Amino acid sequence: MALTWIDVLGYLASASVLATFSMRTMISLRITALVSNVLFLVFGALAHVYPVMLLHLVLLPVNAASLLRLCRTSDVPSERRSETILRMTR
């Protein structure tokens, strides 16, 4: 049985969840979680796996709100915040 591109998308989404466990900061964890949410939303819709899609539809705003809260309370000056966030995700 050959893998379809939808299967590959599902594996990428799963790998992104695994990647969240290796993040060193909460900001990079939330960014990775958002990527995971988007990948699983697309996978769930295309593969007709609606419970997965619904779960990540709920988790997406939770992770986005948490990331915004972290960025607002960060002691990094606002003009350097996006640069710092990008550096943390590498």
LUMTIKE-546411 format. One record per residue: chain; residue number from 1; x, y, z of N, C-alpha, C, O, CB in turn; residue in one letter. Coordinates in Angstrom, 2 decimals, decimal comma, padded with zeros to 5 digits. Glycine has a CB too. Example, Ala and Ser with C-alpha at 12.3 -4.5 7.8 and 13.67 -1.06 7.14 Angstrom:
<pts>
<pt "A" 1 <013,19 -005,69 007,80> <012,30 -004,50 007,80> <013,20 -003,30 007,80> <014,24 -003,32 008,46> <011,31 -004,47 009,05> "a">;
<pt "A" 2 <012,85 -002,25 007,08> <013,67 -001,06 007,14> <012,90 000,03 007,87> <013,41 001,14 008,04> <014,08 -000,60 005,72> "s">;
</pts>
This chain:
<pts>
<pt "A" 1 <000,84 -001,17 000,00> <000,00 000,00 000,00> <000,89 001,24 000,00> <001,73 001,41 000,89> <-000,96 -000,01 001,22> "m">;
<pt "A" 2 <000,72 002,10 -000,96> <001,52 003,31 -001,10> <000,96 004,43 -000,23> <-000,25 004,52 000,00> <001,58 003,76 -002,58> "a">;
<pt "A" 3 <001,84 005,25 000,25> <001,42 006,41 001,04> <000,88 007,49 000,11> <001,44 007,75 -000,95> <002,59 006,95 001,88> "l">;
<pt "A" 4 <-000,19 008,11 000,53> <-000,71 009,25 -000,21> <-000,13 010,52 000,41> <000,47 010,47 001,48> <-002,27 009,28 -000,20> "t">;
<pt "A" 5 <-000,31 011,64 -000,26> <000,19 012,89 000,30> <-000,58 013,26 001,56> <-000,05 013,98 002,42> <000,08 014,02 -000,72> "w">;
<pt "A" 6 <-001,82 012,79 001,69> <-002,58 013,03 002,91> <-001,97 012,24 004,06> <-001,90 012,74 005,18> <-004,07 012,64 002,72> "i">;
<pt "A" 7 <-001,52 011,00 003,80> <-000,83 010,22 004,82> <000,45 010,92 005,27> <000,75 010,99 006,46> <-000,51 008,81 004,30> "d">;
<pt "A" 8 <001,19 011,44 004,31> <002,43 012,15 004,62> <002,13 013,38 005,48> <002,87 013,67 006,42> <003,17 012,57 003,31> "v">;
<pt "A" 9 <001,07 014,08 005,16> <000,65 015,23 005,96> <000,35 014,80 007,40> <000,71 015,50 008,34> <-000,57 015,91 005,33> "l">;
<pt "A" 10 <-000,32 013,67 007,55> <-000,61 013,15 008,89> <000,65 012,83 009,67> <000,74 013,10 010,86> <-001,47 011,93 008,79> "g">;
<pt "A" 11 <001,63 012,24 008,98> <002,91 011,93 009,63> <003,66 013,21 010,00> <004,29 013,28 011,06> <003,79 011,06 008,72> "y">;
<pt "A" 12 <003,60 014,22 009,13> <004,23 015,51 009,45> <003,57 016,16 010,66> <004,24 016,73 011,52> <004,17 016,45 008,24> "l">;
<pt "A" 13 <002,26 016,08 010,71> <001,53 016,63 011,85> <001,92 015,90 013,13> <002,11 016,52 014,18> <000,00 016,54 011,61> "a">;
<pt "A" 14 <002,03 014,59 013,05> <002,44 013,81 014,22> <003,86 014,15 014,65> <004,15 014,25 015,84> <002,34 012,31 013,93> "s">;
<pt "A" 15 <004,74 014,34 013,69> <006,13 014,72 013,99> <006,19 016,09 014,65> <007,02 016,33 015,52> <006,99 014,72 012,70> "a">;
<pt "A" 16 <005,30 016,98 014,25> <005,29 018,31 014,86> <004,84 018,24 016,32> <005,32 019,02 017,15> <004,37 019,25 014,07> "s">;
<pt "A" 17 <003,95 017,33 016,64> <003,57 017,12 018,06> <004,77 016,61 018,83> <005,06 017,09 019,93> <002,38 016,13 018,19> "v">;
<pt "A" 18 <005,47 015,67 018,27> <006,67 015,14 018,91> <007,70 016,25 019,11> <008,37 016,29 020,14> <007,28 014,00 018,06> "l">;
<pt "A" 19 <007,83 017,13 018,15> <008,79 018,24 018,25> <008,47 019,17 019,41> <009,38 019,74 020,01> <008,81 019,03 016,94> "a">;
<pt "A" 20 <007,19 019,32 019,75> <006,84 020,22 020,87> <007,48 019,75 022,17> <007,76 020,57 023,05> <005,32 020,29 021,04> "t">;
<pt "A" 21 <007,72 018,46 022,30> <008,31 017,93 023,53> <009,80 018,23 023,65> <010,38 018,06 024,72> <008,09 016,44 023,60> "f">;
<pt "A" 22 <010,41 018,69 022,58> <011,84 019,01 022,63> <012,10 020,51 022,72> <013,25 020,94 022,71> <012,54 018,43 021,42> "s">;
<pt "A" 23 <011,05 021,30 022,80> <011,23 022,76 022,85> <011,77 023,18 024,22> <011,40 022,62 025,25> <009,89 023,47 022,56> "m">;
<pt "A" 24 <012,64 024,17 024,19> <013,27 024,63 025,43> <012,55 025,81 026,07> <012,72 026,06 027,26> <014,69 025,01 025,16> "r">;
<pt "A" 25 <011,76 026,52 025,29> <011,04 027,67 025,84> <009,56 027,52 025,56> <009,15 026,80 024,64> <011,58 029,01 025,25> "t">;
<pt "A" 26 <008,77 028,20 026,35> <007,32 028,14 026,15> <006,91 028,82 024,85> <005,95 028,40 024,21> <006,60 028,80 027,32> "m">;
<pt "A" 27 <007,63 029,84 024,45> <007,29 030,52 023,19> <007,50 029,58 022,01> <006,63 029,46 021,15> <008,12 031,80 023,01> "i">;
<pt "A" 28 <008,65 028,92 021,96> <008,88 027,99 020,85> <007,92 026,81 020,91> <007,52 026,28 019,87> <010,33 027,50 020,86> "s">;
<pt "A" 29 <007,56 026,38 022,10> <006,59 025,30 022,25> <005,24 025,71 021,66> <004,62 024,94 020,93> <006,42 024,90 023,73> "l">;
<pt "A" 30 <004,79 026,92 021,98> <003,49 027,39 021,47> <003,50 027,57 019,96> <002,51 027,26 019,29> <003,10 028,70 022,14> "r">;
<pt "A" 31 <004,61 028,06 019,41> <004,70 028,22 017,96> <004,64 026,86 017,28> <003,94 026,69 016,28> <005,99 028,97 017,56> "i">;
<pt "A" 32 <005,38 025,90 017,82> <005,36 024,54 017,26> <003,98 023,91 017,41> <003,51 023,21 016,52> <006,42 023,66 017,95> "t">;
<pt "A" 33 <003,33 024,16 018,53> <001,97 023,64 018,74> <001,00 024,24 017,73> <000,10 023,55 017,25> <001,50 023,94 020,17> "a">;
<pt "A" 34 <001,16 025,53 017,42> <000,30 026,15 016,41> <000,50 025,52 015,04> <-000,46 025,28 014,31> <000,57 027,66 016,34> "l">;
<pt "A" 35 <001,75 025,26 014,68> <002,04 024,58 013,42> <001,37 023,21 013,42> <000,75 022,81 012,43> <003,58 024,45 013,19> "v">;
<pt "A" 36 <001,49 022,51 014,52> <000,86 021,19 014,66> <-000,65 021,29 014,50> <-001,26 020,47 013,81> <001,21 020,58 016,02> "s">;
<pt "A" 37 <-001,26 022,29 015,14> <-002,70 022,46 015,03> <-003,14 022,67 013,59> <-004,13 022,08 013,15> <-003,16 023,64 015,88> "n">;
<pt "A" 38 <-002,42 023,51 012,86> <-002,77 023,78 011,47> <-002,62 022,51 010,63> <-003,49 022,18 009,83> <-001,89 024,92 010,89> "v">;
<pt "A" 39 <-001,50 021,81 010,81> <-001,28 020,57 010,05> <-002,38 019,55 010,34> <-002,90 018,92 009,41> <000,10 019,97 010,37> "l">;
<pt "A" 40 <-002,74 019,38 011,61> <-003,78 018,41 011,95> <-005,17 018,86 011,49> <-006,00 018,03 011,14> <-003,80 018,18 013,45> "f">;
<pt "A" 41 <-005,41 020,17 011,48> <-006,69 020,66 010,94> <-006,83 020,30 009,47> <-007,87 019,80 009,04> <-006,81 022,18 011,13> "l">;
<pt "A" 42 <-005,78 020,55 008,71> <-005,81 020,23 007,28> <-005,90 018,72 007,08> <-006,70 018,25 006,27> <-004,56 020,79 006,56> "v">;
<pt "A" 43 <-005,09 017,97 007,82> <-005,13 016,51 007,71> <-006,52 015,98 008,05> <-007,08 015,17 007,32> <-004,07 015,87 008,63> "f">;
<pt "A" 44 <-007,06 016,43 009,18> <-008,38 015,95 009,61> <-009,46 016,23 008,58> <-010,33 015,39 008,34> <-008,76 016,59 010,92> "g">;
<pt "A" 45 <-009,40 017,41 007,97> <-010,40 017,77 006,95> <-010,24 016,91 005,70> <-011,22 016,40 005,16> <-010,29 019,26 006,59> "a">;
<pt "A" 46 <-009,00 016,76 005,24> <-008,77 016,02 004,00> <-008,97 014,51 004,16> <-009,42 013,83 003,24> <-007,37 016,28 003,49> "l">;
<pt "A" 47 <-008,64 013,99 005,35> <-008,78 012,55 005,59> <-010,14 012,20 006,18> <-010,42 011,03 006,46> <-007,67 012,07 006,52> "a">;
<pt "A" 48 <-010,99 013,22 006,38> <-012,33 013,02 006,95> <-012,25 012,39 008,34> <-013,04 011,51 008,68> <-013,19 012,14 006,03> "h">;
<pt "A" 49 <-011,29 012,86 009,12> <-011,13 012,42 010,51> <-011,57 013,61 011,36> <-010,75 014,38 011,86> <-009,62 011,97 010,84> "v">;
<pt "A" 50 <-012,86 013,74 011,52> <-013,44 014,92 012,12> <-013,14 015,10 013,61> <-013,01 016,24 014,05> <-014,89 014,91 011,93> "y">;
<pt "A" 51 <-013,02 014,04 014,41> <-012,63 014,26 015,80> <-011,24 014,92 015,94> <-011,04 015,77 016,80> <-012,63 012,92 016,55> "p">;
<pt "A" 52 <-010,30 014,53 015,08> <-008,97 015,14 015,09> <-009,09 016,60 014,67> <-008,48 017,47 015,28> <-007,99 014,37 014,14> "v">;
<pt "A" 53 <-009,85 016,86 013,64> <-010,04 018,23 013,16> <-010,68 019,09 014,25> <-010,24 020,22 014,48> <-010,91 018,24 011,90> "m">;
<pt "A" 54 <-011,70 018,59 014,91> <-012,39 019,33 015,96> <-011,45 019,62 017,14> <-011,44 020,73 017,66> <-013,61 018,55 016,45> "l">;
<pt "A" 55 <-010,67 018,64 017,55> <-009,73 018,83 018,65> <-008,77 019,97 018,34> <-008,55 020,85 019,18> <-008,95 017,53 018,93> "l">;
<pt "A" 56 <-008,19 019,98 017,16> <-007,21 020,99 016,82> <-007,85 022,34 016,49> <-007,20 023,38 016,57> <-006,37 020,53 015,65> "h">;
<pt "A" 57 <-009,12 022,32 016,13> <-009,87 023,56 015,97> <-010,04 024,24 017,33> <-010,04 025,47 017,41> <-011,24 023,29 015,32> "l">;
<pt "A" 58 <-010,20 023,45 018,38> <-010,32 023,98 019,73> <-008,94 024,40 020,27> <-008,81 025,43 020,92> <-010,97 022,94 020,66> "v">;
<pt "A" 59 <-007,92 023,58 020,01> <-006,58 023,86 020,53> <-005,90 025,06 019,87> <-005,08 025,73 020,50> <-005,71 022,65 020,35> "l">;
<pt "A" 60 <-006,23 025,34 018,62> <-005,59 026,44 017,90> <-005,75 027,78 018,62> <-004,74 028,45 018,88> <-006,16 026,55 016,49> "l">;
<pt "A" 61 <-006,96 028,21 018,97> <-007,07 029,49 019,68> <-006,48 029,44 021,09> <-006,02 030,46 021,60> <-008,52 029,91 019,76> "p">;
<pt "A" 62 <-006,48 028,28 021,72> <-005,86 028,15 023,04> <-004,37 028,42 022,93> <-003,81 029,19 023,72> <-006,11 026,73 023,64> "v">;
<pt "A" 63 <-003,71 027,80 021,96> <-002,28 028,01 021,77> <-001,98 029,43 021,31> <-000,99 030,02 021,74> <-001,73 027,02 020,76> "n">;
<pt "A" 64 <-002,81 029,99 020,44> <-002,61 031,36 019,97> <-002,73 032,35 021,12> <-001,91 033,26 021,25> <-003,62 031,71 018,86> "a">;
<pt "A" 65 <-003,74 032,18 021,96> <-003,92 033,08 023,11> <-002,76 032,95 024,09> <-002,29 033,95 024,63> <-005,26 032,77 023,82> "a">;
<pt "A" 66 <-002,30 031,74 024,31> <-001,16 031,53 025,22> <000,10 032,18 024,67> <000,87 032,77 025,42> <-000,92 030,04 025,45> "s">;
<pt "A" 67 <000,31 032,07 023,35> <001,48 032,69 022,73> <001,39 034,21 022,85> <002,38 034,87 023,18> <001,59 032,26 021,25> "l">;
<pt "A" 68 <000,23 034,77 022,58> <000,06 036,22 022,71> <000,32 036,69 024,14> <000,98 037,71 024,36> <-001,35 036,64 022,27> "l">;
<pt "A" 69 <-000,19 035,95 025,10> <000,01 036,29 026,50> <001,50 036,24 026,86> <002,01 037,12 027,56> <-000,79 035,34 027,41> "r">;
<pt "A" 70 <002,18 035,21 026,37> <003,62 035,10 026,63> <004,38 036,27 026,01> <005,30 036,81 026,63> <004,16 033,78 026,07> "l">;
<pt "A" 71 <004,01 036,65 024,81> <004,70 037,75 024,13> <004,44 039,08 024,82> <005,33 039,92 024,90> <004,26 037,83 022,68> "c">;
<pt "A" 72 <003,25 039,26 025,32> <002,91 040,53 026,00> <003,61 040,65 027,35> <003,97 041,76 027,76> <001,40 040,64 026,19> "r">;
<pt "A" 73 <003,79 039,54 028,02> <004,40 039,59 029,35> <005,90 039,38 029,32> <006,57 039,44 030,35> <003,77 038,56 030,25> "t">;
<pt "A" 74 <006,42 039,13 028,14> <007,86 038,92 027,99> <008,59 040,21 028,33> <008,10 041,30 028,07> <008,20 038,44 026,57> "s">;
<pt "A" 75 <009,78 040,07 028,90> <010,56 041,25 029,24> <011,45 041,69 028,09> <012,36 042,51 028,27> <011,41 040,98 030,46> "d">;
<pt "A" 76 <011,20 041,16 026,89> <011,90 041,58 025,69> <011,23 042,84 025,16> <010,00 042,87 025,05> <011,92 040,45 024,60> "v">;
<pt "A" 77 <011,99 043,89 024,84> <011,37 045,10 024,28> <010,54 044,78 023,04> <010,91 043,92 022,25> <012,44 046,14 023,93> "p">;
<pt "A" 78 <009,42 045,46 022,87> <008,47 045,13 021,80> <009,09 045,18 020,42> <008,71 044,39 019,55> <007,29 046,07 021,85> "s">;
<pt "A" 79 <010,05 046,09 020,17> <010,64 046,18 018,84> <011,54 045,00 018,53> <011,85 044,76 017,36> <011,42 047,46 018,70> "e">;
<pt "A" 80 <011,96 044,25 019,53> <012,84 043,10 019,30> <012,11 041,78 019,52> <012,71 040,72 019,36> <014,05 043,17 020,21> "r">;
<pt "A" 81 <010,83 041,83 019,87> <010,09 040,62 020,22> <010,02 039,61 019,08> <010,29 038,43 019,29> <008,70 040,98 020,66> "r">;
<pt "A" 82 <009,65 040,06 017,87> <009,51 039,12 016,74> <010,86 038,51 016,39> <010,95 037,33 016,06> <008,91 039,82 015,51> "s">;
<pt "A" 83 <011,91 039,31 016,47> <013,25 038,78 016,21> <013,62 037,72 017,23> <014,20 036,68 016,89> <014,29 039,92 016,22> "e">;
<pt "A" 84 <013,29 037,98 018,49> <013,59 037,02 019,55> <012,78 035,74 019,39> <013,30 034,65 019,60> <013,31 037,65 020,92> "t">;
<pt "A" 85 <011,53 035,87 019,02> <010,67 034,70 018,83> <011,23 033,84 017,69> <011,29 032,61 017,82> <009,21 035,13 018,53> "i">;
<pt "A" 86 <011,63 034,47 016,59> <012,17 033,72 015,47> <013,46 033,00 015,87> <013,67 031,85 015,48> <012,43 034,64 014,28> "l">;
<pt "A" 87 <014,30 033,66 016,64> <015,55 033,06 017,07> <015,28 031,85 017,99> <016,01 030,86 017,92> <016,43 034,10 017,78> "r">;
<pt "A" 88 <014,26 031,94 018,83> <013,96 030,87 019,77> <013,44 029,62 019,07> <013,55 028,52 019,61> <012,94 031,34 020,79> "m">;
<pt "A" 89 <012,87 029,77 017,90> <012,29 028,61 017,22> <013,31 027,86 016,38> <012,99 026,82 015,82> <011,14 029,06 016,34> "t">;
<pt "A" 90 <014,50 028,36 016,29> <015,52 027,68 015,48> <016,23 026,62 016,25> <017,12 025,96 015,71> <016,51 028,66 014,95> "r">;
</pts>
